[in-house]
Amino acid sequence: MVHRDDYRRREAAYVKHYVLDHYLQKLAFKIGHFQPGTTLNYIDGFSGPWQQATEELRDTSPHVALTQLCKAREELRARSNELRVRECSSRRTRRRLRC
């Protein structure tokens, strides 16, 4: 969940993360229901340089996006639909953020 307090002096990042937090999971559900077994590749072309306020990176685009995509994947799995999620970013990011 996006917390406004984590975004002092980063209002544009807050807006972007709010949109990811509220709409990306819905998009993943639609894709997963329409085409089970699909791989959804998440590429953030506007990520960084990070000025995260939290150690767990919860106020970064990759974390917000992966949190929502993983929730969608788990819920689809519970309904016997498979959605693969792949986050395309640096190795450092992938090591720190896992689905």
VMD Tcl script that builds the backbone (N, CA, C; Angstrom):
set m [mol new atoms 297]
animate dup $m
set s [atomselect $m all]
$s set {name element resname resid chain x y z} {
  {N N MET 1 A 0.833 -1.175 0.000}
  {CA C MET 1 A 0.000 0.000 0.000}
  {C C MET 1 A 0.881 1.242 0.000}
  {N N VAL 2 A 0.496 2.212 -0.783}
  {CA C VAL 2 A 1.235 3.460 -0.903}
  {C C VAL 2 A 0.855 4.378 0.256}
  {N N HIS 3 A 1.860 4.826 1.002}
  {CA C HIS 3 A 1.648 5.727 2.141}
  {C C HIS 3 A 2.153 7.115 1.778}
  {N N ARG 4 A 1.277 8.077 1.801}
  {CA C ARG 4 A 1.635 9.435 1.383}
  {C C ARG 4 A 2.823 10.000 2.170}
  {N N ASP 5 A 2.954 9.626 3.427}
  {CA C ASP 5 A 4.042 10.153 4.262}
  {C C ASP 5 A 5.431 9.762 3.746}
  {N N ASP 6 A 5.514 8.711 2.947}
  {CA C ASP 6 A 6.801 8.271 2.404}
  {C C ASP 6 A 7.262 9.125 1.219}
  {N N TYR 7 A 6.458 10.082 0.796}
  {CA C TYR 7 A 6.719 10.802 -0.456}
  {C C TYR 7 A 6.902 12.306 -0.285}
  {N N ARG 8 A 7.452 12.728 0.802}
  {CA C ARG 8 A 7.709 14.167 0.975}
  {C C ARG 8 A 8.697 14.624 -0.103}
  {N N ARG 9 A 8.314 15.687 -0.795}
  {CA C ARG 9 A 9.110 16.267 -1.886}
  {C C ARG 9 A 9.235 15.344 -3.090}
  {N N ARG 10 A 8.378 14.357 -3.183}
  {CA C ARG 10 A 8.379 13.439 -4.330}
  {C C ARG 10 A 6.936 13.199 -4.773}
  {N N GLU 11 A 6.223 14.279 -5.022}
  {CA C GLU 11 A 4.805 14.173 -5.333}
  {C C GLU 11 A 4.549 13.411 -6.634}
  {N N ALA 12 A 5.401 13.595 -7.644}
  {CA C ALA 12 A 5.226 12.875 -8.907}
  {C C ALA 12 A 5.350 11.367 -8.696}
  {N N ALA 13 A 6.295 10.947 -7.865}
  {CA C ALA 13 A 6.441 9.521 -7.557}
  {C C ALA 13 A 5.207 9.007 -6.839}
  {N N TYR 14 A 4.645 9.795 -5.944}
  {CA C TYR 14 A 3.432 9.393 -5.229}
  {C C TYR 14 A 2.290 9.132 -6.212}
  {N N VAL 15 A 2.100 10.033 -7.163}
  {CA C VAL 15 A 1.018 9.866 -8.139}
  {C C VAL 15 A 1.234 8.597 -8.959}
  {N N LYS 16 A 2.446 8.386 -9.437}
  {CA C LYS 16 A 2.752 7.184 -10.223}
  {C C LYS 16 A 2.492 5.922 -9.402}
  {N N HIS 17 A 2.945 5.901 -8.173}
  {CA C HIS 17 A 2.784 4.719 -7.332}
  {C C HIS 17 A 1.325 4.507 -6.945}
  {N N TYR 18 A 0.585 5.575 -6.792}
  {CA C TYR 18 A -0.851 5.462 -6.510}
  {C C TYR 18 A -1.554 4.756 -7.670}
  {N N VAL 19 A -1.221 5.162 -8.892}
  {CA C VAL 19 A -1.821 4.531 -10.077}
  {C C VAL 19 A -1.427 3.061 -10.145}
  {N N LEU 20 A -0.159 2.740 -9.935}
  {CA C LEU 20 A 0.275 1.344 -9.936}
  {C C LEU 20 A -0.454 0.547 -8.861}
  {N N ASP 21 A -0.586 1.136 -7.690}
  {CA C ASP 21 A -1.198 0.460 -6.551}
  {C C ASP 21 A -2.685 0.182 -6.776}
  {N N HIS 22 A -3.364 1.041 -7.500}
  {CA C HIS 22 A -4.813 0.912 -7.656}
  {C C HIS 22 A -5.259 0.274 -8.967}
  {N N TYR 23 A -4.399 0.219 -9.988}
  {CA C TYR 23 A -4.861 -0.275 -11.286}
  {C C TYR 23 A -4.074 -1.444 -11.862}
  {N N LEU 24 A -2.846 -1.650 -11.442}
  {CA C LEU 24 A -2.033 -2.713 -12.038}
  {C C LEU 24 A -2.585 -4.099 -11.725}
  {N N GLN 25 A -3.048 -4.314 -10.510}
  {CA C GLN 25 A -3.620 -5.606 -10.144}
  {C C GLN 25 A -4.860 -5.905 -10.984}
  {N N LYS 26 A -5.693 -4.915 -11.219}
  {CA C LYS 26 A -6.892 -5.103 -12.048}
  {C C LYS 26 A -6.512 -5.493 -13.473}
  {N N LEU 27 A -5.491 -4.859 -14.004}
  {CA C LEU 27 A -5.013 -5.207 -15.342}
  {C C LEU 27 A -4.511 -6.650 -15.373}
  {N N ALA 28 A -3.755 -7.046 -14.365}
  {CA C ALA 28 A -3.227 -8.414 -14.311}
  {C C ALA 28 A -4.358 -9.437 -14.230}
  {N N PHE 29 A -5.413 -9.143 -13.474}
  {CA C PHE 29 A -6.572 -10.044 -13.414}
  {C C PHE 29 A -7.193 -10.224 -14.792}
  {N N LYS 30 A -7.366 -9.131 -15.497}
  {CA C LYS 30 A -7.977 -9.202 -16.827}
  {C C LYS 30 A -7.121 -10.028 -17.777}
  {N N ILE 31 A -5.826 -9.803 -17.751}
  {CA C ILE 31 A -4.922 -10.562 -18.613}
  {C C ILE 31 A -4.931 -12.038 -18.222}
  {N N GLY 32 A -4.861 -12.313 -16.927}
  {CA C GLY 32 A -4.836 -13.697 -16.449}
  {C C GLY 32 A -6.106 -14.464 -16.743}
  {N N HIS 33 A -7.250 -13.814 -16.697}
  {CA C HIS 33 A -8.514 -14.480 -17.017}
  {C C HIS 33 A -8.672 -14.684 -18.518}
  {N N PHE 34 A -8.250 -13.718 -19.283}
  {CA C PHE 34 A -8.396 -13.790 -20.734}
  {C C PHE 34 A -7.458 -14.809 -21.357}
  {N N GLN 35 A -6.216 -14.856 -20.867}
  {CA C GLN 35 A -5.212 -15.737 -21.446}
  {C C GLN 35 A -4.409 -16.424 -20.342}
  {N N PRO 36 A -4.968 -17.474 -19.715}
  {CA C PRO 36 A -4.224 -18.182 -18.664}
  {C C PRO 36 A -2.881 -18.691 -19.180}
  {N N GLY 37 A -1.877 -18.659 -18.320}
  {CA C GLY 37 A -0.541 -19.114 -18.693}
  {C C GLY 37 A 0.322 -18.026 -19.297}
  {N N THR 38 A -0.198 -16.833 -19.400}
  {CA C THR 38 A 0.532 -15.707 -19.974}
  {C C THR 38 A 1.627 -15.244 -19.019}
  {N N THR 39 A 2.710 -14.760 -19.593}
  {CA C THR 39 A 3.752 -14.114 -18.800}
  {C C THR 39 A 3.558 -12.613 -18.926}
  {N N LEU 40 A 3.431 -11.955 -17.793}
  {CA C LEU 40 A 3.308 -10.510 -17.774}
  {C C LEU 40 A 4.676 -9.937 -17.412}
  {N N ASN 41 A 5.268 -9.219 -18.341}
  {CA C ASN 41 A 6.574 -8.592 -18.123}
  {C C ASN 41 A 6.358 -7.164 -17.664}
  {N N TYR 42 A 6.886 -6.832 -16.499}
  {CA C TYR 42 A 6.780 -5.467 -15.989}
  {C C TYR 42 A 8.108 -4.764 -16.213}
  {N N ILE 43 A 8.077 -3.712 -17.015}
  {CA C ILE 43 A 9.262 -2.907 -17.299}
  {C C ILE 43 A 8.946 -1.481 -16.869}
  {N N ASP 44 A 9.736 -0.955 -15.975}
  {CA C ASP 44 A 9.537 0.415 -15.512}
  {C C ASP 44 A 10.583 1.294 -16.170}
  {N N GLY 45 A 10.176 2.002 -17.199}
  {CA C GLY 45 A 11.101 2.857 -17.927}
  {C C GLY 45 A 11.432 4.151 -17.213}
  {N N PHE 46 A 10.750 4.440 -16.124}
  {CA C PHE 46 A 10.979 5.691 -15.404}
  {C C PHE 46 A 11.322 5.432 -13.948}
  {N N SER 47 A 12.072 4.388 -13.689}
  {CA C SER 47 A 12.443 4.027 -12.321}
  {C C SER 47 A 13.836 4.546 -12.012}
  {N N GLY 48 A 13.970 5.210 -10.873}
  {CA C GLY 48 A 15.267 5.641 -10.402}
  {C C GLY 48 A 15.643 7.024 -10.895}
  {N N PRO 49 A 16.658 7.638 -10.349}
  {CA C PRO 49 A 17.414 7.097 -9.225}
  {C C PRO 49 A 16.548 7.091 -7.971}
  {N N TRP 50 A 16.693 6.036 -7.207}
  {CA C TRP 50 A 15.833 5.863 -6.050}
  {C C TRP 50 A 16.210 6.815 -4.934}
  {N N GLN 51 A 15.188 7.349 -4.340}
  {CA C GLN 51 A 15.349 8.162 -3.137}
  {C C GLN 51 A 14.366 7.617 -2.121}
  {N N GLN 52 A 14.444 6.312 -1.915}
  {CA C GLN 52 A 13.469 5.647 -1.059}
  {C C GLN 52 A 13.546 6.143 0.366}
  {N N ALA 53 A 12.382 6.180 0.998}
  {CA C ALA 53 A 12.303 6.608 2.391}
  {C C ALA 53 A 12.295 5.407 3.334}
  {N N THR 54 A 12.133 4.205 2.772}
  {CA C THR 54 A 12.035 3.009 3.605}
  {C C THR 54 A 13.076 1.990 3.166}
  {N N GLU 55 A 13.622 1.257 4.113}
  {CA C GLU 55 A 14.646 0.252 3.830}
  {C C GLU 55 A 14.108 -0.891 2.979}
  {N N GLU 56 A 12.839 -1.244 3.162}
  {CA C GLU 56 A 12.264 -2.352 2.397}
  {C C GLU 56 A 11.806 -1.936 1.002}
  {N N LEU 57 A 12.112 -0.696 0.604}
  {CA C LEU 57 A 11.845 -0.181 -0.745}
  {C C LEU 57 A 10.361 -0.076 -1.084}
  {N N ARG 58 A 9.495 -0.012 -0.086}
  {CA C ARG 58 A 8.055 -0.013 -0.378}
  {C C ARG 58 A 7.606 1.232 -1.119}
  {N N ASP 59 A 8.438 2.267 -1.149}
  {CA C ASP 59 A 8.076 3.486 -1.863}
  {C C ASP 59 A 8.830 3.613 -3.186}
  {N N THR 60 A 9.121 2.474 -3.821}
  {CA C THR 60 A 9.736 2.467 -5.148}
  {C C THR 60 A 8.784 1.789 -6.129}
  {N N SER 61 A 8.863 2.188 -7.385}
  {CA C SER 61 A 7.976 1.630 -8.408}
  {C C SER 61 A 8.048 0.109 -8.507}
  {N N PRO 62 A 9.254 -0.489 -8.561}
  {CA C PRO 62 A 9.300 -1.949 -8.656}
  {C C PRO 62 A 8.591 -2.643 -7.496}
  {N N HIS 63 A 8.751 -2.142 -6.281}
  {CA C HIS 63 A 8.098 -2.771 -5.128}
  {C C HIS 63 A 6.583 -2.649 -5.220}
  {N N VAL 64 A 6.089 -1.460 -5.525}
  {CA C VAL 64 A 4.642 -1.256 -5.622}
  {C C VAL 64 A 4.065 -2.154 -6.713}
  {N N ALA 65 A 4.713 -2.177 -7.867}
  {CA C ALA 65 A 4.218 -2.982 -8.980}
  {C C ALA 65 A 4.253 -4.472 -8.665}
  {N N LEU 66 A 5.384 -4.961 -8.162}
  {CA C LEU 66 A 5.487 -6.390 -7.867}
  {C C LEU 66 A 4.527 -6.831 -6.775}
  {N N THR 67 A 4.289 -5.985 -5.803}
  {CA C THR 67 A 3.332 -6.319 -4.754}
  {C C THR 67 A 1.957 -6.560 -5.359}
  {N N GLN 68 A 1.523 -5.682 -6.240}
  {CA C GLN 68 A 0.208 -5.820 -6.851}
  {C C GLN 68 A 0.154 -6.998 -7.828}
  {N N LEU 69 A 1.208 -7.184 -8.610}
  {CA C LEU 69 A 1.228 -8.289 -9.571}
  {C C LEU 69 A 1.258 -9.646 -8.863}
  {N N CYS 70 A 1.987 -9.731 -7.771}
  {CA C CYS 70 A 2.051 -10.993 -7.023}
  {C C CYS 70 A 0.726 -11.310 -6.353}
  {N N LYS 71 A 0.040 -10.288 -5.856}
  {CA C LYS 71 A -1.299 -10.505 -5.291}
  {C C LYS 71 A -2.234 -11.047 -6.362}
  {N N ALA 72 A -2.184 -10.463 -7.549}
  {CA C ALA 72 A -3.036 -10.929 -8.650}
  {C C ALA 72 A -2.688 -12.365 -9.022}
  {N N ARG 73 A -1.389 -12.661 -9.107}
  {CA C ARG 73 A -0.961 -14.016 -9.457}
  {C C ARG 73 A -1.476 -15.037 -8.454}
  {N N GLU 74 A -1.377 -14.734 -7.158}
  {CA C GLU 74 A -1.836 -15.667 -6.130}
  {C C GLU 74 A -3.357 -15.857 -6.182}
  {N N GLU 75 A -4.082 -14.792 -6.397}
  {CA C GLU 75 A -5.538 -14.926 -6.480}
  {C C GLU 75 A -5.957 -15.700 -7.727}
  {N N LEU 76 A -5.277 -15.470 -8.842}
  {CA C LEU 76 A -5.576 -16.231 -10.058}
  {C C LEU 76 A -5.231 -17.707 -9.859}
  {N N ARG 77 A -4.136 -17.971 -9.177}
  {CA C ARG 77 A -3.733 -19.346 -8.889}
  {C C ARG 77 A -4.803 -20.066 -8.066}
  {N N ALA 78 A -5.387 -19.351 -7.123}
  {CA C ALA 78 A -6.449 -19.934 -6.299}
  {C C ALA 78 A -7.672 -20.283 -7.145}
  {N N ARG 79 A -7.803 -19.648 -8.296}
  {CA C ARG 79 A -8.916 -19.917 -9.224}
  {C C ARG 79 A -8.479 -20.833 -10.374}
  {N N SER 80 A -7.330 -21.468 -10.214}
  {CA C SER 80 A -6.779 -22.396 -11.213}
  {C C SER 80 A -6.387 -21.716 -12.514}
  {N N ASN 81 A -6.029 -20.461 -12.457}
  {CA C ASN 81 A -5.471 -19.747 -13.608}
  {C C ASN 81 A -4.025 -19.432 -13.295}
  {N N GLU 82 A -3.183 -19.553 -14.282}
  {CA C GLU 82 A -1.759 -19.300 -14.069}
  {C C GLU 82 A -1.365 -17.996 -14.757}
  {N N LEU 83 A -0.671 -17.144 -14.038}
  {CA C LEU 83 A -0.099 -15.915 -14.572}
  {C C LEU 83 A 1.340 -15.861 -14.093}
  {N N ARG 84 A 2.254 -15.810 -15.033}
  {CA C ARG 84 A 3.661 -15.670 -14.679}
  {C C ARG 84 A 4.006 -14.185 -14.673}
  {N N VAL 85 A 4.765 -13.771 -13.689}
  {CA C VAL 85 A 5.163 -12.375 -13.547}
  {C C VAL 85 A 6.668 -12.293 -13.633}
  {N N ARG 86 A 7.142 -11.411 -14.481}
  {CA C ARG 86 A 8.589 -11.207 -14.604}
  {C C ARG 86 A 8.863 -9.708 -14.559}
  {N N GLU 87 A 9.681 -9.327 -13.627}
  {CA C GLU 87 A 10.063 -7.930 -13.489}
  {C C GLU 87 A 11.395 -7.752 -14.185}
  {N N CYS 88 A 11.442 -6.888 -15.143}
  {CA C CYS 88 A 12.644 -6.676 -15.940}
  {C C CYS 88 A 13.371 -5.440 -15.439}
  {N N SER 89 A 14.416 -5.648 -14.674}
  {CA C SER 89 A 15.208 -4.539 -14.144}
  {C C SER 89 A 16.603 -5.054 -13.830}
  {N N SER 90 A 17.339 -4.264 -13.098}
  {CA C SER 90 A 18.708 -4.648 -12.769}
  {C C SER 90 A 18.727 -5.869 -11.850}
  {N N ARG 91 A 19.829 -6.573 -11.835}
  {CA C ARG 91 A 19.971 -7.741 -10.957}
  {C C ARG 91 A 19.832 -7.350 -9.495}
  {N N ARG 92 A 20.359 -6.197 -9.142}
  {CA C ARG 92 A 20.282 -5.735 -7.762}
  {C C ARG 92 A 18.825 -5.591 -7.327}
  {N N THR 93 A 18.009 -5.028 -8.187}
  {CA C THR 93 A 16.589 -4.854 -7.879}
  {C C THR 93 A 15.916 -6.201 -7.754}
  {N N ARG 94 A 16.177 -7.114 -8.676}
  {CA C ARG 94 A 15.542 -8.422 -8.642}
  {C C ARG 94 A 15.927 -9.199 -7.394}
  {N N ARG 95 A 17.163 -9.040 -6.917}
  {CA C ARG 95 A 17.577 -9.731 -5.697}
  {C C ARG 95 A 16.831 -9.195 -4.481}
  {N N ARG 96 A 16.587 -7.907 -4.457}
  {CA C ARG 96 A 15.957 -7.298 -3.280}
  {C C ARG 96 A 14.439 -7.440 -3.291}
  {N N LEU 97 A 13.863 -7.548 -4.467}
  {CA C LEU 97 A 12.401 -7.624 -4.577}
  {C C LEU 97 A 12.026 -8.921 -5.273}
  {N N ARG 98 A 11.399 -9.784 -4.543}
  {CA C ARG 98 A 10.982 -11.081 -5.107}
  {C C ARG 98 A 9.492 -11.256 -4.937}
  {N N CYS 99 A 8.912 -11.947 -5.868}
  {CA C CYS 99 A 7.482 -12.247 -5.851}
  {C C CYS 99 A 7.268 -13.575 -5.173}
}
mol reanalyze $m
mol bondsrecalc $m
mol representation Tube
mol addrep $m
